[in-house]
């Protein structure tokens, strides 16, 4: 199995990200489509979009945006059901962290669905929210990690 992390630079790659996000968030989790897409999805350059391919096939997608000085905010992390457990999520997170760190960011922040909190803990993230909060009808916690 070959995992490839790709920084999205083309409309074709961005469309593959949208396909993955629609399958995971809209169809599987019931997030309204109008909440899933925003101003950071207009072009490949509107955010730092990422795609992971498994043996050349789209398997996972995510994006990050500048949040505040020295902090990158990871968002829309999605892995197709048939690729879960194959380190696709790890590849997405570590690839985005490396990109952000290379651009001078010192911290990564994300709002994790509560069921994924343990996954992010294993990657070095710490929960900083006192209680879960609702985002698109799904309980989330805010997590952070120092980038070294």
Chimera marker file (.cmm) of the C-alpha trace (Angstrom):
<marker_set name="trace">
<marker id="1" x="0.000" y="0.000" z="0.000" r="1" g="1" b="0" radius="0.5"/>
<marker id="2" x="1.361" y="3.394" z="-1.019" r="1" g="1" b="0" radius="0.5"/>
<marker id="3" x="0.257" y="6.546" z="0.874" r="1" g="1" b="0" radius="0.5"/>
<marker id="4" x="0.832" y="9.879" z="-0.853" r="1" g="1" b="0" radius="0.5"/>
<marker id="5" x="0.273" y="13.236" z="0.894" r="1" g="1" b="0" radius="0.5"/>
<marker id="6" x="-0.420" y="15.994" z="-1.612" r="1" g="1" b="0" radius="0.5"/>
<marker id="7" x="-0.771" y="19.733" z="-1.163" r="1" g="1" b="0" radius="0.5"/>
<marker id="8" x="-3.731" y="20.677" z="-3.322" r="1" g="1" b="0" radius="0.5"/>
<marker id="9" x="-2.769" y="23.030" z="-6.147" r="1" g="1" b="0" radius="0.5"/>
<marker id="10" x="-5.306" y="22.169" z="-8.872" r="1" g="1" b="0" radius="0.5"/>
<marker id="11" x="-9.068" y="22.377" z="-9.234" r="1" g="1" b="0" radius="0.5"/>
<marker id="12" x="-9.104" y="18.636" z="-9.983" r="1" g="1" b="0" radius="0.5"/>
<marker id="13" x="-7.469" y="17.818" z="-6.630" r="1" g="1" b="0" radius="0.5"/>
<marker id="14" x="-9.806" y="20.245" z="-4.852" r="1" g="1" b="0" radius="0.5"/>
<marker id="15" x="-12.803" y="18.455" z="-6.401" r="1" g="1" b="0" radius="0.5"/>
<marker id="16" x="-11.452" y="15.169" z="-5.013" r="1" g="1" b="0" radius="0.5"/>
<marker id="17" x="-11.316" y="16.795" z="-1.561" r="1" g="1" b="0" radius="0.5"/>
<marker id="18" x="-14.926" y="17.923" z="-1.957" r="1" g="1" b="0" radius="0.5"/>
<marker id="19" x="-15.977" y="14.395" z="-2.948" r="1" g="1" b="0" radius="0.5"/>
<marker id="20" x="-14.375" y="12.949" z="0.210" r="1" g="1" b="0" radius="0.5"/>
<marker id="21" x="-15.836" y="15.631" z="2.464" r="1" g="1" b="0" radius="0.5"/>
<marker id="22" x="-19.301" y="15.180" z="0.967" r="1" g="1" b="0" radius="0.5"/>
<marker id="23" x="-19.158" y="11.403" z="1.466" r="1" g="1" b="0" radius="0.5"/>
<marker id="24" x="-17.969" y="11.694" z="5.089" r="1" g="1" b="0" radius="0.5"/>
<marker id="25" x="-19.641" y="14.822" z="6.433" r="1" g="1" b="0" radius="0.5"/>
<marker id="26" x="-22.789" y="15.303" z="4.329" r="1" g="1" b="0" radius="0.5"/>
<marker id="27" x="-23.813" y="11.730" z="3.496" r="1" g="1" b="0" radius="0.5"/>
<marker id="28" x="-22.371" y="9.712" z="6.405" r="1" g="1" b="0" radius="0.5"/>
<marker id="29" x="-22.733" y="12.253" z="9.230" r="1" g="1" b="0" radius="0.5"/>
<marker id="30" x="-25.689" y="14.309" z="7.990" r="1" g="1" b="0" radius="0.5"/>
<marker id="31" x="-24.017" y="17.735" z="8.019" r="1" g="1" b="0" radius="0.5"/>
<marker id="32" x="-26.049" y="20.162" z="5.860" r="1" g="1" b="0" radius="0.5"/>
<marker id="33" x="-24.181" y="20.793" z="2.616" r="1" g="1" b="0" radius="0.5"/>
<marker id="34" x="-24.474" y="24.580" z="3.023" r="1" g="1" b="0" radius="0.5"/>
<marker id="35" x="-22.516" y="24.319" z="6.297" r="1" g="1" b="0" radius="0.5"/>
<marker id="36" x="-19.785" y="22.139" z="4.812" r="1" g="1" b="0" radius="0.5"/>
<marker id="37" x="-18.473" y="24.540" z="2.181" r="1" g="1" b="0" radius="0.5"/>
<marker id="38" x="-17.360" y="28.130" z="2.780" r="1" g="1" b="0" radius="0.5"/>
<marker id="39" x="-15.087" y="30.922" z="1.574" r="1" g="1" b="0" radius="0.5"/>
<marker id="40" x="-12.005" y="28.739" z="2.117" r="1" g="1" b="0" radius="0.5"/>
<marker id="41" x="-13.245" y="26.355" z="-0.586" r="1" g="1" b="0" radius="0.5"/>
<marker id="42" x="-13.550" y="28.812" z="-3.475" r="1" g="1" b="0" radius="0.5"/>
<marker id="43" x="-10.162" y="27.957" z="-5.008" r="1" g="1" b="0" radius="0.5"/>
<marker id="44" x="-7.228" y="25.686" z="-4.182" r="1" g="1" b="0" radius="0.5"/>
<marker id="45" x="-5.406" y="28.793" z="-2.898" r="1" g="1" b="0" radius="0.5"/>
<marker id="46" x="-8.186" y="29.957" z="-0.552" r="1" g="1" b="0" radius="0.5"/>
<marker id="47" x="-6.784" y="27.630" z="2.156" r="1" g="1" b="0" radius="0.5"/>
<marker id="48" x="-4.015" y="25.055" z="2.477" r="1" g="1" b="0" radius="0.5"/>
<marker id="49" x="-5.961" y="22.040" z="1.203" r="1" g="1" b="0" radius="0.5"/>
<marker id="50" x="-4.485" y="18.547" z="1.521" r="1" g="1" b="0" radius="0.5"/>
<marker id="51" x="-5.272" y="15.215" z="-0.074" r="1" g="1" b="0" radius="0.5"/>
<marker id="52" x="-4.018" y="11.725" z="0.741" r="1" g="1" b="0" radius="0.5"/>
<marker id="53" x="-4.064" y="9.071" z="-1.954" r="1" g="1" b="0" radius="0.5"/>
<marker id="54" x="-3.852" y="5.333" z="-1.282" r="1" g="1" b="0" radius="0.5"/>
<marker id="55" x="-2.397" y="3.501" z="-4.264" r="1" g="1" b="0" radius="0.5"/>
<marker id="56" x="-3.318" y="6.526" z="-6.380" r="1" g="1" b="0" radius="0.5"/>
<marker id="57" x="-6.954" y="6.720" z="-5.207" r="1" g="1" b="0" radius="0.5"/>
<marker id="58" x="-8.340" y="9.624" z="-3.131" r="1" g="1" b="0" radius="0.5"/>
<marker id="59" x="-8.747" y="8.444" z="0.471" r="1" g="1" b="0" radius="0.5"/>
<marker id="60" x="-8.587" y="11.467" z="2.781" r="1" g="1" b="0" radius="0.5"/>
<marker id="61" x="-8.842" y="15.235" z="2.670" r="1" g="1" b="0" radius="0.5"/>
<marker id="62" x="-8.385" y="18.182" z="5.007" r="1" g="1" b="0" radius="0.5"/>
<marker id="63" x="-7.361" y="21.812" z="5.063" r="1" g="1" b="0" radius="0.5"/>
<marker id="64" x="-5.690" y="24.324" z="7.310" r="1" g="1" b="0" radius="0.5"/>
<marker id="65" x="-5.888" y="28.088" z="7.577" r="1" g="1" b="0" radius="0.5"/>
<marker id="66" x="-3.905" y="30.742" z="9.403" r="1" g="1" b="0" radius="0.5"/>
<marker id="67" x="-5.811" y="31.206" z="12.658" r="1" g="1" b="0" radius="0.5"/>
<marker id="68" x="-3.814" y="33.743" z="14.632" r="1" g="1" b="0" radius="0.5"/>
<marker id="69" x="-0.171" y="34.686" z="14.817" r="1" g="1" b="0" radius="0.5"/>
<marker id="70" x="1.942" y="31.520" z="14.717" r="1" g="1" b="0" radius="0.5"/>
<marker id="71" x="-1.136" y="29.240" z="14.893" r="1" g="1" b="0" radius="0.5"/>
<marker id="72" x="-2.503" y="27.084" z="12.081" r="1" g="1" b="0" radius="0.5"/>
<marker id="73" x="-6.074" y="25.786" z="12.394" r="1" g="1" b="0" radius="0.5"/>
<marker id="74" x="-6.673" y="22.318" z="10.931" r="1" g="1" b="0" radius="0.5"/>
<marker id="75" x="-10.183" y="21.790" z="9.576" r="1" g="1" b="0" radius="0.5"/>
<marker id="76" x="-12.414" y="19.419" z="7.621" r="1" g="1" b="0" radius="0.5"/>
<marker id="77" x="-10.343" y="16.298" z="8.296" r="1" g="1" b="0" radius="0.5"/>
<marker id="78" x="-12.126" y="13.446" z="6.511" r="1" g="1" b="0" radius="0.5"/>
<marker id="79" x="-11.169" y="9.872" z="5.606" r="1" g="1" b="0" radius="0.5"/>
<marker id="80" x="-13.398" y="7.658" z="3.468" r="1" g="1" b="0" radius="0.5"/>
<marker id="81" x="-14.784" y="4.728" z="5.454" r="1" g="1" b="0" radius="0.5"/>
<marker id="82" x="-12.967" y="2.050" z="3.436" r="1" g="1" b="0" radius="0.5"/>
<marker id="83" x="-9.578" y="3.672" z="4.202" r="1" g="1" b="0" radius="0.5"/>
<marker id="84" x="-9.944" y="4.145" z="7.953" r="1" g="1" b="0" radius="0.5"/>
<marker id="85" x="-7.357" y="2.358" z="10.059" r="1" g="1" b="0" radius="0.5"/>
<marker id="86" x="-4.718" y="2.592" z="7.306" r="1" g="1" b="0" radius="0.5"/>
<marker id="87" x="-2.878" y="5.695" z="8.657" r="1" g="1" b="0" radius="0.5"/>
<marker id="88" x="-4.542" y="8.044" z="6.152" r="1" g="1" b="0" radius="0.5"/>
<marker id="89" x="-5.582" y="10.395" z="8.974" r="1" g="1" b="0" radius="0.5"/>
<marker id="90" x="-2.061" y="10.348" z="10.417" r="1" g="1" b="0" radius="0.5"/>
<marker id="91" x="-0.661" y="11.222" z="7.000" r="1" g="1" b="0" radius="0.5"/>
<marker id="92" x="-3.095" y="14.130" z="6.624" r="1" g="1" b="0" radius="0.5"/>
<marker id="93" x="-2.372" y="15.606" z="10.058" r="1" g="1" b="0" radius="0.5"/>
<marker id="94" x="1.407" y="15.158" z="9.947" r="1" g="1" b="0" radius="0.5"/>
<marker id="95" x="1.583" y="16.482" z="6.383" r="1" g="1" b="0" radius="0.5"/>
<marker id="96" x="-0.362" y="19.621" z="7.267" r="1" g="1" b="0" radius="0.5"/>
<marker id="97" x="1.685" y="20.129" z="10.444" r="1" g="1" b="0" radius="0.5"/>
<marker id="98" x="4.921" y="19.859" z="8.434" r="1" g="1" b="0" radius="0.5"/>
<marker id="99" x="3.633" y="22.356" z="5.882" r="1" g="1" b="0" radius="0.5"/>
<marker id="100" x="2.540" y="24.819" z="8.586" r="1" g="1" b="0" radius="0.5"/>
<marker id="101" x="5.800" y="24.431" z="10.485" r="1" g="1" b="0" radius="0.5"/>
<marker id="102" x="7.762" y="25.022" z="7.289" r="1" g="1" b="0" radius="0.5"/>
<marker id="103" x="5.900" y="28.321" z="6.908" r="1" g="1" b="0" radius="0.5"/>
<marker id="104" x="6.837" y="29.402" z="10.438" r="1" g="1" b="0" radius="0.5"/>
<marker id="105" x="3.779" y="28.328" z="12.427" r="1" g="1" b="0" radius="0.5"/>
<marker id="106" x="4.540" y="27.203" z="15.977" r="1" g="1" b="0" radius="0.5"/>
<marker id="107" x="1.180" y="25.774" z="17.044" r="1" g="1" b="0" radius="0.5"/>
<marker id="108" x="-1.615" y="23.730" z="15.532" r="1" g="1" b="0" radius="0.5"/>
<marker id="109" x="-5.236" y="24.038" z="16.674" r="1" g="1" b="0" radius="0.5"/>
<marker id="110" x="-8.287" y="21.998" z="15.704" r="1" g="1" b="0" radius="0.5"/>
<marker id="111" x="-11.880" y="21.338" z="16.701" r="1" g="1" b="0" radius="0.5"/>
<marker id="112" x="-12.196" y="17.550" z="16.896" r="1" g="1" b="0" radius="0.5"/>
<marker id="113" x="-15.368" y="15.529" z="16.873" r="1" g="1" b="0" radius="0.5"/>
<marker id="114" x="-15.503" y="13.977" z="20.342" r="1" g="1" b="0" radius="0.5"/>
<marker id="115" x="-15.249" y="10.418" z="18.993" r="1" g="1" b="0" radius="0.5"/>
<marker id="116" x="-11.895" y="11.380" z="17.371" r="1" g="1" b="0" radius="0.5"/>
<marker id="117" x="-10.365" y="12.928" z="20.502" r="1" g="1" b="0" radius="0.5"/>
<marker id="118" x="-8.290" y="9.808" z="21.280" r="1" g="1" b="0" radius="0.5"/>
<marker id="119" x="-6.949" y="9.751" z="17.704" r="1" g="1" b="0" radius="0.5"/>
<marker id="120" x="-5.671" y="13.316" z="18.074" r="1" g="1" b="0" radius="0.5"/>
<marker id="121" x="-4.289" y="12.609" z="21.573" r="1" g="1" b="0" radius="0.5"/>
<marker id="122" x="-2.115" y="9.883" z="20.032" r="1" g="1" b="0" radius="0.5"/>
<marker id="123" x="-0.730" y="12.496" z="17.618" r="1" g="1" b="0" radius="0.5"/>
<marker id="124" x="0.234" y="14.799" z="20.494" r="1" g="1" b="0" radius="0.5"/>
<marker id="125" x="-2.837" y="17.037" z="20.754" r="1" g="1" b="0" radius="0.5"/>
<marker id="126" x="-4.200" y="18.194" z="24.120" r="1" g="1" b="0" radius="0.5"/>
<marker id="127" x="-7.810" y="19.133" z="24.771" r="1" g="1" b="0" radius="0.5"/>
<marker id="128" x="-8.190" y="22.754" z="25.866" r="1" g="1" b="0" radius="0.5"/>
<marker id="129" x="-11.965" y="23.211" z="25.873" r="1" g="1" b="0" radius="0.5"/>
<marker id="130" x="-13.669" y="22.731" z="29.239" r="1" g="1" b="0" radius="0.5"/>
<marker id="131" x="-16.719" y="21.029" z="27.759" r="1" g="1" b="0" radius="0.5"/>
<marker id="132" x="-17.773" y="19.686" z="24.370" r="1" g="1" b="0" radius="0.5"/>
<marker id="133" x="-19.485" y="22.194" z="22.080" r="1" g="1" b="0" radius="0.5"/>
<marker id="134" x="-21.807" y="21.789" z="19.120" r="1" g="1" b="0" radius="0.5"/>
<marker id="135" x="-20.595" y="22.310" z="15.559" r="1" g="1" b="0" radius="0.5"/>
<marker id="136" x="-23.050" y="21.400" z="12.775" r="1" g="1" b="0" radius="0.5"/>
<marker id="137" x="-25.005" y="19.229" z="15.229" r="1" g="1" b="0" radius="0.5"/>
<marker id="138" x="-21.940" y="17.173" z="16.259" r="1" g="1" b="0" radius="0.5"/>
<marker id="139" x="-20.169" y="17.428" z="19.651" r="1" g="1" b="0" radius="0.5"/>
<marker id="140" x="-16.591" y="18.744" z="19.351" r="1" g="1" b="0" radius="0.5"/>
<marker id="141" x="-13.655" y="19.622" z="21.604" r="1" g="1" b="0" radius="0.5"/>
<marker id="142" x="-10.901" y="22.149" z="20.897" r="1" g="1" b="0" radius="0.5"/>
<marker id="143" x="-7.381" y="20.710" z="20.847" r="1" g="1" b="0" radius="0.5"/>
<marker id="144" x="-3.909" y="22.136" z="20.400" r="1" g="1" b="0" radius="0.5"/>
<marker id="145" x="-0.339" y="21.010" z="19.796" r="1" g="1" b="0" radius="0.5"/>
<marker id="146" x="3.005" y="22.773" z="19.752" r="1" g="1" b="0" radius="0.5"/>
<marker id="147" x="4.825" y="22.259" z="16.466" r="1" g="1" b="0" radius="0.5"/>
<marker id="148" x="8.543" y="21.573" z="16.908" r="1" g="1" b="0" radius="0.5"/>
<link id1="1" id2="2" r="1" g="1" b="0" radius="0.2"/>
<link id1="2" id2="3" r="1" g="1" b="0" radius="0.2"/>
<link id1="3" id2="4" r="1" g="1" b="0" radius="0.2"/>
<link id1="4" id2="5" r="1" g="1" b="0" radius="0.2"/>
<link id1="5" id2="6" r="1" g="1" b="0" radius="0.2"/>
<link id1="6" id2="7" r="1" g="1" b="0" radius="0.2"/>
<link id1="7" id2="8" r="1" g="1" b="0" radius="0.2"/>
<link id1="8" id2="9" r="1" g="1" b="0" radius="0.2"/>
<link id1="9" id2="10" r="1" g="1" b="0" radius="0.2"/>
<link id1="10" id2="11" r="1" g="1" b="0" radius="0.2"/>
<link id1="11" id2="12" r="1" g="1" b="0" radius="0.2"/>
<link id1="12" id2="13" r="1" g="1" b="0" radius="0.2"/>
<link id1="13" id2="14" r="1" g="1" b="0" radius="0.2"/>
<link id1="14" id2="15" r="1" g="1" b="0" radius="0.2"/>
<link id1="15" id2="16" r="1" g="1" b="0" radius="0.2"/>
<link id1="16" id2="17" r="1" g="1" b="0" radius="0.2"/>
<link id1="17" id2="18" r="1" g="1" b="0" radius="0.2"/>
<link id1="18" id2="19" r="1" g="1" b="0" radius="0.2"/>
<link id1="19" id2="20" r="1" g="1" b="0" radius="0.2"/>
<link id1="20" id2="21" r="1" g="1" b="0" radius="0.2"/>
<link id1="21" id2="22" r="1" g="1" b="0" radius="0.2"/>
<link id1="22" id2="23" r="1" g="1" b="0" radius="0.2"/>
<link id1="23" id2="24" r="1" g="1" b="0" radius="0.2"/>
<link id1="24" id2="25" r="1" g="1" b="0" radius="0.2"/>
<link id1="25" id2="26" r="1" g="1" b="0" radius="0.2"/>
<link id1="26" id2="27" r="1" g="1" b="0" radius="0.2"/>
<link id1="27" id2="28" r="1" g="1" b="0" radius="0.2"/>
<link id1="28" id2="29" r="1" g="1" b="0" radius="0.2"/>
<link id1="29" id2="30" r="1" g="1" b="0" radius="0.2"/>
<link id1="30" id2="31" r="1" g="1" b="0" radius="0.2"/>
<link id1="31" id2="32" r="1" g="1" b="0" radius="0.2"/>
<link id1="32" id2="33" r="1" g="1" b="0" radius="0.2"/>
<link id1="33" id2="34" r="1" g="1" b="0" radius="0.2"/>
<link id1="34" id2="35" r="1" g="1" b="0" radius="0.2"/>
<link id1="35" id2="36" r="1" g="1" b="0" radius="0.2"/>
<link id1="36" id2="37" r="1" g="1" b="0" radius="0.2"/>
<link id1="37" id2="38" r="1" g="1" b="0" radius="0.2"/>
<link id1="38" id2="39" r="1" g="1" b="0" radius="0.2"/>
<link id1="39" id2="40" r="1" g="1" b="0" radius="0.2"/>
<link id1="40" id2="41" r="1" g="1" b="0" radius="0.2"/>
<link id1="41" id2="42" r="1" g="1" b="0" radius="0.2"/>
<link id1="42" id2="43" r="1" g="1" b="0" radius="0.2"/>
<link id1="43" id2="44" r="1" g="1" b="0" radius="0.2"/>
<link id1="44" id2="45" r="1" g="1" b="0" radius="0.2"/>
<link id1="45" id2="46" r="1" g="1" b="0" radius="0.2"/>
<link id1="46" id2="47" r="1" g="1" b="0" radius="0.2"/>
<link id1="47" id2="48" r="1" g="1" b="0" radius="0.2"/>
<link id1="48" id2="49" r="1" g="1" b="0" radius="0.2"/>
<link id1="49" id2="50" r="1" g="1" b="0" radius="0.2"/>
<link id1="50" id2="51" r="1" g="1" b="0" radius="0.2"/>
<link id1="51" id2="52" r="1" g="1" b="0" radius="0.2"/>
<link id1="52" id2="53" r="1" g="1" b="0" radius="0.2"/>
<link id1="53" id2="54" r="1" g="1" b="0" radius="0.2"/>
<link id1="54" id2="55" r="1" g="1" b="0" radius="0.2"/>
<link id1="55" id2="56" r="1" g="1" b="0" radius="0.2"/>
<link id1="56" id2="57" r="1" g="1" b="0" radius="0.2"/>
<link id1="57" id2="58" r="1" g="1" b="0" radius="0.2"/>
<link id1="58" id2="59" r="1" g="1" b="0" radius="0.2"/>
<link id1="59" id2="60" r="1" g="1" b="0" radius="0.2"/>
<link id1="60" id2="61" r="1" g="1" b="0" radius="0.2"/>
<link id1="61" id2="62" r="1" g="1" b="0" radius="0.2"/>
<link id1="62" id2="63" r="1" g="1" b="0" radius="0.2"/>
<link id1="63" id2="64" r="1" g="1" b="0" radius="0.2"/>
<link id1="64" id2="65" r="1" g="1" b="0" radius="0.2"/>
<link id1="65" id2="66" r="1" g="1" b="0" radius="0.2"/>
<link id1="66" id2="67" r="1" g="1" b="0" radius="0.2"/>
<link id1="67" id2="68" r="1" g="1" b="0" radius="0.2"/>
<link id1="68" id2="69" r="1" g="1" b="0" radius="0.2"/>
<link id1="69" id2="70" r="1" g="1" b="0" radius="0.2"/>
<link id1="70" id2="71" r="1" g="1" b="0" radius="0.2"/>
<link id1="71" id2="72" r="1" g="1" b="0" radius="0.2"/>
<link id1="72" id2="73" r="1" g="1" b="0" radius="0.2"/>
<link id1="73" id2="74" r="1" g="1" b="0" radius="0.2"/>
<link id1="74" id2="75" r="1" g="1" b="0" radius="0.2"/>
<link id1="75" id2="76" r="1" g="1" b="0" radius="0.2"/>
<link id1="76" id2="77" r="1" g="1" b="0" radius="0.2"/>
<link id1="77" id2="78" r="1" g="1" b="0" radius="0.2"/>
<link id1="78" id2="79" r="1" g="1" b="0" radius="0.2"/>
<link id1="79" id2="80" r="1" g="1" b="0" radius="0.2"/>
<link id1="80" id2="81" r="1" g="1" b="0" radius="0.2"/>
<link id1="81" id2="82" r="1" g="1" b="0" radius="0.2"/>
<link id1="82" id2="83" r="1" g="1" b="0" radius="0.2"/>
<link id1="83" id2="84" r="1" g="1" b="0" radius="0.2"/>
<link id1="84" id2="85" r="1" g="1" b="0" radius="0.2"/>
<link id1="85" id2="86" r="1" g="1" b="0" radius="0.2"/>
<link id1="86" id2="87" r="1" g="1" b="0" radius="0.2"/>
<link id1="87" id2="88" r="1" g="1" b="0" radius="0.2"/>
<link id1="88" id2="89" r="1" g="1" b="0" radius="0.2"/>
<link id1="89" id2="90" r="1" g="1" b="0" radius="0.2"/>
<link id1="90" id2="91" r="1" g="1" b="0" radius="0.2"/>
<link id1="91" id2="92" r="1" g="1" b="0" radius="0.2"/>
<link id1="92" id2="93" r="1" g="1" b="0" radius="0.2"/>
<link id1="93" id2="94" r="1" g="1" b="0" radius="0.2"/>
<link id1="94" id2="95" r="1" g="1" b="0" radius="0.2"/>
<link id1="95" id2="96" r="1" g="1" b="0" radius="0.2"/>
<link id1="96" id2="97" r="1" g="1" b="0" radius="0.2"/>
<link id1="97" id2="98" r="1" g="1" b="0" radius="0.2"/>
<link id1="98" id2="99" r="1" g="1" b="0" radius="0.2"/>
<link id1="99" id2="100" r="1" g="1" b="0" radius="0.2"/>
<link id1="100" id2="101" r="1" g="1" b="0" radius="0.2"/>
<link id1="101" id2="102" r="1" g="1" b="0" radius="0.2"/>
<link id1="102" id2="103" r="1" g="1" b="0" radius="0.2"/>
<link id1="103" id2="104" r="1" g="1" b="0" radius="0.2"/>
<link id1="104" id2="105" r="1" g="1" b="0" radius="0.2"/>
<link id1="105" id2="106" r="1" g="1" b="0" radius="0.2"/>
<link id1="106" id2="107" r="1" g="1" b="0" radius="0.2"/>
<link id1="107" id2="108" r="1" g="1" b="0" radius="0.2"/>
<link id1="108" id2="109" r="1" g="1" b="0" radius="0.2"/>
<link id1="109" id2="110" r="1" g="1" b="0" radius="0.2"/>
<link id1="110" id2="111" r="1" g="1" b="0" radius="0.2"/>
<link id1="111" id2="112" r="1" g="1" b="0" radius="0.2"/>
<link id1="112" id2="113" r="1" g="1" b="0" radius="0.2"/>
<link id1="113" id2="114" r="1" g="1" b="0" radius="0.2"/>
<link id1="114" id2="115" r="1" g="1" b="0" radius="0.2"/>
<link id1="115" id2="116" r="1" g="1" b="0" radius="0.2"/>
<link id1="116" id2="117" r="1" g="1" b="0" radius="0.2"/>
<link id1="117" id2="118" r="1" g="1" b="0" radius="0.2"/>
<link id1="118" id2="119" r="1" g="1" b="0" radius="0.2"/>
<link id1="119" id2="120" r="1" g="1" b="0" radius="0.2"/>
<link id1="120" id2="121" r="1" g="1" b="0" radius="0.2"/>
<link id1="121" id2="122" r="1" g="1" b="0" radius="0.2"/>
<link id1="122" id2="123" r="1" g="1" b="0" radius="0.2"/>
<link id1="123" id2="124" r="1" g="1" b="0" radius="0.2"/>
<link id1="124" id2="125" r="1" g="1" b="0" radius="0.2"/>
<link id1="125" id2="126" r="1" g="1" b="0" radius="0.2"/>
<link id1="126" id2="127" r="1" g="1" b="0" radius="0.2"/>
<link id1="127" id2="128" r="1" g="1" b="0" radius="0.2"/>
<link id1="128" id2="129" r="1" g="1" b="0" radius="0.2"/>
<link id1="129" id2="130" r="1" g="1" b="0" radius="0.2"/>
<link id1="130" id2="131" r="1" g="1" b="0" radius="0.2"/>
<link id1="131" id2="132" r="1" g="1" b="0" radius="0.2"/>
<link id1="132" id2="133" r="1" g="1" b="0" radius="0.2"/>
<link id1="133" id2="134" r="1" g="1" b="0" radius="0.2"/>
<link id1="134" id2="135" r="1" g="1" b="0" radius="0.2"/>
<link id1="135" id2="136" r="1" g="1" b="0" radius="0.2"/>
<link id1="136" id2="137" r="1" g="1" b="0" radius="0.2"/>
<link id1="137" id2="138" r="1" g="1" b="0" radius="0.2"/>
<link id1="138" id2="139" r="1" g="1" b="0" radius="0.2"/>
<link id1="139" id2="140" r="1" g="1" b="0" radius="0.2"/>
<link id1="140" id2="141" r="1" g="1" b="0" radius="0.2"/>
<link id1="141" id2="142" r="1" g="1" b="0" radius="0.2"/>
<link id1="142" id2="143" r="1" g="1" b="0" radius="0.2"/>
<link id1="143" id2="144" r="1" g="1" b="0" radius="0.2"/>
<link id1="144" id2="145" r="1" g="1" b="0" radius="0.2"/>
<link id1="145" id2="146" r="1" g="1" b="0" radius="0.2"/>
<link id1="146" id2="147" r="1" g="1" b="0" radius="0.2"/>
<link id1="147" id2="148" r="1" g="1" b="0" radius="0.2"/>
</marker_set>
